[in-house]
Amino acid sequence: MRLPLPALLCCSAASLLLLLLRWRRRSGLWRKVRAARQRQERSLVRMEMAVQRFREQHPSVNVVSILKLPLPELTKKLRDGSLPLEHVFYAYVGKALSHLWALPAFPKALQMATETNCITEYLQESETQVQKMKPVGKLGLLYGVPVSLKDSIDCQGHDSTLGFIRNINKPVAEDSVVVQVLRRQGAIPFVKTNVPQSLVSYDCNNLIFGQTFNPLLYTRSPGGSTGGEGALIGGGGSILGFGTDLGGSLRFPAAFCGICAFKPTGNRLSKKGVVSGIPGQKAVTAAVGPMAKDVESLALSMRALLCEDMFSLDSSVPPIPFNEEVYSSTQPLRIGYYETDFFTMPSPAMRRAIRETKQLLEDAGHTLVPFELMNVDYAFFNFCVKGVFADGGASFLRKFKGELEESSLGMLWLMKSPNWLKNVLSWITKPFMPRFSAVLASMRANTVDQVWSLHCEIEEFSQQFTAQWKKLNLDVMLCPMLGPALGIGYPPKLSVAVSYTMLYNALDFPAGVVPVTMVTDEDEEELKDYQGYFRDWWDRTMAKAFRGSVGLPVSVQCVALPWQEELCLRFMKEVETLALKNNSFI
């Protein structure tokens, strides 16, 4: 039956109006994006001008020698006054931009801000902080140290966007506790760095600030979600940075960019004032942690943060100061290890990194004990995926309401599907795509009773894992870390590859990464035989993502039991020292 002409005209007008309203809304969002990008550009220009003024006033400052100083030595010189605070500050502001200073010593890592697109905002008040700071009285452990901050860490007067347009031009009212303590310890936050939209990704791309690139090879991802920090520190533009980790968000960027990172037990450092990608979920534990070029810098930052200021500002943080005796111990360690989790097949370089590190540790007098991982696939799907998205992804999806969605977040369509459709698709795909089927089944909305049962199951799994650890009388664990850096665009396609890192968020164990070797021609040749454990689309894509990586860094992961951060760092330091002595990573 044909509609009468008036009704047809009304329907057409209504459709046209809806299209117009949608176009106006999207146009408004893109205007906000363009304004944010212009603000970012102006911010970088202010950095440029500040460095130029300093350069003109102090033409003889040896910037290269300042940038070469490791953090412990730099802090010593700042505290005893042998190195002027402003020289250090502008050296790092300049290095973060460095197209102003033609430094031949850093040919490819220059132009950090523009080439890697890692900085979202310059904290101009840092210049005032530098001017006001005087070397009098008791100086903080990080006196005069420029530090960089992940976008999601609140800094007074600045946005914490998480890559969402709705968060543009919404400066936060006060510093996060971590930033407050950093300032009290004399540190100078000077930039905020880029993240993927929503933080739930180990790439680093959003519609506001765009894609961040790996400073070692621009066709590679810097990792995520603390990807801006990884790129900035990996390229030498920051000596110390801070980010967060829900499933490897500190460890991926560190491994991909050839630096060190440390994820403590969830509550060892304050998360007050740190914006979560999925607030409210408790199944998988997030943590705040540091990133730096070396382990000693990580230890210094933990030493500075674990102080009375931290404990008084956030009563949820246990008042446990840094244990120097444990960190500085030289007693031989009993170390568990495994080469694979039998879920994500390691690249040849990953497997070699574990074997070589194991041998170095044994040669140094430590005892290495094989550790058999069990039920990683079950833990990944039923604890990690199901735990993080226990509401079927409803709270996560709400963040995208009225937003322009980053197309690389392929999981969104899954969450938008009703439970019945997820069930049907899971059943259909199970015979030939078992992992995809399990993801679908794990993303269903759960009842309160089911969530409580899940929490009980995770606790039981943690107790069993710890019992196995203690039965072997282990001090620490040596584990693989995904690497080398995947190509741009691959991380969103390979979400299952977070199995090596997310396990220790579900267990809430402290974990850190240390670079130990680089991909060789032999590794590349062996990669031709890479098939994976499931031989599905994910495994085939993983093989492609690893290719062409000769010369890129590969890391190992060091793990300890909850609240044993100092022991974990001590183990990381041992691994780093042996790798450097062996010249396996330079």
N, C-alpha and C positions, 0 to 999 in steps of 0.2 A: 504494500500500500504506500502510495506516495504522500509525503507530508505536504500540507497546505503551504503556499508560498510564504505567508507571514511567519509560520512556525519555523520554516527552513531559514528564513532571514534572521530570526531570533537566535537559532542555534549557531548559525555562522557568526553572528555578532558576538555571542558569548564565547565561542572558541577563539575568535580574533582578540577579544579582550583578555582572555586568559594568557594567550601567547604574548600579548603586549606587556601584561603585568610581569610575566616570567622574564621577558627580555629586559624590562626596566630593573627588575631585581638583580639579574645577573650583571647588567651594566653597572649598577651601583656597587656590587661586590668587586668587579674588576677595577672600578675607580679607586676603591680602598686599597687594592693590591698595588696599583700604580703609585698611589701616594706613599705607601709603605716602602716601595722600592726607591722612590725619590728621596725619602728620608734616609734610607740606608746609604745611598750615594752621597748625600750631604754629610752624613756621619763620617764616611771614609775621607771625604774632602777635608773635614775638620782635623782628622788624624794627620792627613798629609800636610796641612798648614802648620800644625803644632810641631811636627817633626822638622819641617823646613825652618821654622823660627829657631828651634834649638840648634839645628845644624849650622845656621848662620852665626849664632852667638858662640858656639863651641866647635869650631871647625877641626880642632886637633884631637877630639875624642876618638879613641881607638875602639870603635864599635865591635869589630871582629873579635878582639880579645875579651870583651864583655860577654858576647854571645857564646863564646867557647867555654865559659866557666860553668861547671856543674853546680846545681843548686846549693849543696852544703857549703861549697867554697864561696859562692856568691853571697850567701847570707852572712858568712863570717866577715867578709870584706865590707858589707853594708853595715853590720853591727859595730865593727871597730872603726868605721869612718874612713877606711882607706879607699873606698870607692863611693863617689857621690851618688846619692839616691836618684837624682834626676838623670844622671848619665845612664843608669840601668833602665829606668823607666822609658826614656825616649829611644834607647837602643832597641827595646822590644816593640815599642809602638812602630818604630821605623822598620823593623824586621817583618812585622805583621803586614806592612804595606810594601816596603822596601823597593818599589820601583823608583823611589826618590833617591835612594842611595845606591849608586852603582858599585856594589860590592862584588868584586870578581871571585871572592872565595865561595860564594853561594850562587853559582850560575843558573841552576834550574829551579831551585827552591824559592827564588825571588818572586815578588809580586803575589804574595800569599793571598791577600784579600781578593784580588781581582781574578787570579787564575784558578784558585781552588774554590772561590766563593764560599768561604767558611765563616766570615764575620757578618753578623746581622746588625750589630750596633756598637758604636764606640761610646764608652761611658765617660763623657767629657768631664764629669766631676772628679775623675781620677787625677786630672791635672791640678785641681785645687787641693786634693788630698796630698799630693806630692809637695806642693808649696808649703803646706801647713805642718808637715811632719818634721820633727826635730829629733836628733839623736841624743835625747836626754832621758834620765830616769831608766827604769827597767824596760828594755826593748823586747818586743815580741819575737818569737822564733822565726817569723816570716817578715821581719821588718824590711820594708822597701821592695818586696818581691812582687812584680806584676803578675797577676793571675787572671786566667780567662774562665768564663762561666758558660755552661750549657744554657740555652734559651729558657728551659723550664725551671731554672733556679731563680727565685724571686730576688730582684735587686731594686731597691726603692727608686721610684720615678721612671721605671722602664717596663716595657711589656714583657710578659711571658706568653708568647703566642702559641707555642706547640704547633706552629704552622697553620693555625686556624684564623680565618679572616675576622671572625667575631671578636678575637682578642687583640686586634690592632687598636692602637690609641686607648688602651686601658692600662695605664701605668699602675704598678702595684704600690700599696701604701707604705710598706716597710720591707727591709731586707729579710731574707730567710735567716734562720739561726746560723746555718753554715757560713753565710756571708758576714753576719755580725761577728762571729768568732774570728773569721779570717781578718777582718778589719782590726779587731782588738789585738790580733797577733802581728799587726803591722803590714799585712798584705794589701796590695792595691788592685782591686778588680778593675780591669781596663777595657774589656770587650765581652760581648755575649756572642755565642756561636750557634750555627745552624743545626736544625733537627729535621727529621721526616715528619710529615703531617701526622699528628696523633701520638707520636713516639713509638707506635707499635710496628716497628720495622727495623731491620738492620742495614738499611740503606740510608741515604740522607738527602731527601728531596721533598719540597712542598711548593705550593702554588704561589706563595708570597715571595720567597727568596730564591727559589729554584734549586737546582742540583748542586751539591757540593762534590768536588772531585778529589781523588787521592793525590797527594803531593808527590808521591813516588812515581806514579804513572797515571796520567789524566784520563785514560780510558777505563780506569778501575774505580770501584766504589771505595769511599773512605771507611765504610762500615757505618753502623748506627745502633741506637739512635743518637749517641753522643758523637756523631760523625764530624760536626764542625770542630769540636775539640781535637779529635784525632788528627784531622787534616792540619789544623793550626800548629799543634805541638809537633806532629811528624815533620812538618816543614820548617820547624825552628822558630815560629812566630810567637810562641809562648813557652815558658819554662815549666809552668805548673797550671793544670786546669782541673775543673771538677764537673762531674756529670752524674748520671743515674744509671741503674742497671736492673731491668726486670727479667730479661732473658738472655743477657749477654751484651747489653747496650754500652757498657764500658769496654768489655773485653774484645768485641768485634772490631771497633775502630782502632784499638791499640794493636791488635794482631795484623790488621790490614795495612796500617801505617807504620809498622815497625817500631813501636814504642811500648812502654809498660803501663799497665792499669791494675787497679785493685778494687775488688768488690768486697766490702766487709760484711759481716753478719748484719742482717737488716736493720737492727736498732742500735748498732754501735755508734753511728753518726746520725745526727738529727735530720729528719725529713720534713720538719716544720717549715713551711714556706717554700716547699719544693712541689711543683705541680705534677700530678701523676697522669699518665696516659689513660689509665683505667682506675679511677678512684673507687675505693670501697672493697675491691676484691682482696681477699686475704689468703687464697690458696697458694699463690706464688709470691714470694717476698721480694720486694724491690729494695734497693739500697743506694745510698749516695757514696761516691768514692772519688779518689784522685787519679789523674793521668799525668805521666811525665816521661822523660827520656830514659830514666834509670830507676832502679828499685830504691836506692838510698833517698831519692827525692820523695818517693811515695811514703817511705817511713818517716821522713821529716815532717811531711804534711799531716800524717796521722798523729805524730807526737805533738804537733801544734794544736790540732783540733780537739784531742782528748784531754781537755783541761776543765777547770772549774767553771769557766764561762759557758762552755757547752752544756755541762751538767745542770747549771742553774737556769739557763734559758729554756731548756727542754727537759722536764722531769721524767719523760719517757725513756730518755737515754740513760742506761746504767752508769753510775759514776766509777768507771773502771779506767784509770789512767794508763798510758802507754807503758808496757812492761819492758824496760830496757834489758833486763837480765835475760829474758827469753830471746829477744831480738839479737843480742850480741853473743849468744852462746855459740860455742864451736864444737859441741858434742856431736858425734856421728848420729845421723838420723836413720830411722827405719821407715822406708818409703814404699808405699804401694804404687803400682803402675798398671796401666792397660793401654793397648795400642788402638783399640776400636771399641765403640759402643754397640757394634753389630746392628746398628740402625741406619746411620749415615756412614757409608764407606769412606775412610780417610783417603785423602790424596796421597800419592807416593811420598811427597815431601813431608806431609804430616806424620806418616808412619816412621819415616827415617828420622825425623826430629825427635820422636820419643825414644827410638832405639839408641841414637847417638847420645842423647842426654842421659839415658839410663846408664850407658857405659861410662860416661864421664863421672857420674855420681858414684858408681861402684869403684872406679879407679881412685876416687878421692876418699874412700873409706866408709861410704854409706852402704846400708843394706837395702837392696831392692827386692820387693816381694810382689809376685803377680797378684792382681786383684781381678776377680771375675765379676763383671757387671751383669746384673740380671734384670730382666723385664724392663729394659729402657723404653721399648716401644709402648708398653702398657703405661709406664709412668708419663711418657710424653703426651700420649693422647688423653689419658684419663685424669692426670693430675694437672699438667701444664695447660693444654688446650681447653679441656673441660673446666678446669679451675678458673682460668682467666676469663672465659666466656660462659660462666655458669648460668647467666641469665639469657643465654642464647645470643648474646651480643647486643642486647637492647640498650644498655647504658652507654656502650661504645658508639652505637649508631646515633644516639641522641646528640653526640658531639658534632655530628655531620649535618644535623638539621639546619637548613638554610645556608649551607656551605657549598663552595665549589669543591668537588672531591678530587683528590689527587688520583689519577687513573691507575697508578701502580699499586694501589691498595685493593688488590683483586679479591680479598676476603669479604668485602662489603656485600657483594651479591649473595654470598652464603648466609650471612647474618640476616639479611632481609627476607630470606625464604622462610616460610612457615615450617613448624616441626614435621608435619606430615610429608612435606616435599623433601626435607633433609633425610627422613627415614627411607623414603622410596629411592632416592638417588643413592643413598648409602647401600641399600640392598642390591641395586642394579650394578653398581660399580665394584662391589666387593670381590668378585672372582678375578677380575683383571686389573684393578687399581685398588689393592687392599689398603694402602696408606691414605689415599684420597677418601675412600669409604669411611675409614676410621676418623678422619678429620670431620666429615659431615656428621657422623654419629656423635662426636664430642661437642659439637656446637649447638646442641639442642638446649632449649630452656629447661631448667631443673626446678623442682619444688624445693621449698626450704628444707624439708626432711632429707632430700637427696643431696643438697649442699652440705648439710651437717654430716651426713654419712661420708661424703667426699673428704671433708676435713679430717674425720677420724681415720680414713684410709691413708691419707697423706702422712699423718702422724705415725701410723703403724709402719708405713714404708720407711720413714726416716729412722725409726727405732731399729728396724731390721738392718738397714744400711749401716748404722752406727755400730750395731752388734757385730756385724761382719768385719768392720774396720777394727774394732777392739779385739776381736778374736785373733786377728793377725798381728795385734800389738803394734799398729802403725802410728807414726807421728803425723805424717802428711801423705799426700797423694800426687803423683805425676800423671797428668791426663793430656790427651790431644786437644788442640785448639784449631777450629776451622781455619783453613788457609791454603794457599795464599789468597790475597784479595780477589774477590769476584769482579767480573766486569760490570760496568754501569748497567742497571736494569735487571741483573740476575737475582739479587737478594729477594725482591718481592715474589719471584717465581719459585724460590727455594726456601720457603718458610720452615720446612721440616729439618733443615740443616742446623737449626738452633739447638738440636738435641744435646750437643756436647756442653753447652753453657747453661741452658735453662734447667737442667737437672739440679744444678747447685743453687738455683733460686728456689726451686721447689723444696729442696732439703734445707735451705737457708744456711749453707756453709760458706765461709769466706773463700774467695778464689781470686787469683790474679794471673795475668799473662806476661810472659817474658819472651822476647824474640831470641831464637837460638841458632837459626841457620837461614839459608836462602835457597830458593828453587834452583836446581841444577839441570843441565842438559839431560842427565840420566833420569831425573825425576820426570822430565817432560816426555822422554821416550817411553817410560813405564806407564805413563798416563794413557797411552794408546790402548792398553788392556783394561782400563777402568770400566767396570760394568755395574757396580753397585750391588747391594744385597737383594734388592727387589726387582731390578731390571725394568723399572717403570719409567714413566715420563720424567719424574723428578731425578732419577739416577742418570738418565741420558742427558738431561739439562745440566746436571752437576758436572759431568765430564766436560761439556763444552765450556762451562764457566771457569774451570781450572786452567784451561789451555792458554799457551802463550805467556807463561808466568816466570820464565827464567830470570833470576836476579831479584825477584820479589821476596820479602821476608816471610818467614814461617815461625810461629811461636808455639810454646807449650803452655799448658795451664797447670797452675800449682794450687792445691786445695788443702784446707785444714778443717778440723771440727769447729762447730760454732763457738764464737767468742775467743778463738785462738788466732786472732789477726797477727799478732807479733810473730808467732811460729810460722804462719803462712808467708809473711814478709821475709823472715829469716831464710826460709827455703827458697823463695824467689831470688834472694840475694846470692845464695849459693849457686843456683842454676845460672844466673847471669855471670857471675865471676868465672865459673868453669867454661861457659860458652865463649866468653871473651878471651880467656887464656888459651883456649883451643883454636882461636881465630875462626870459629865456625860462623860467627856473626860479627860483622864490622860496620 
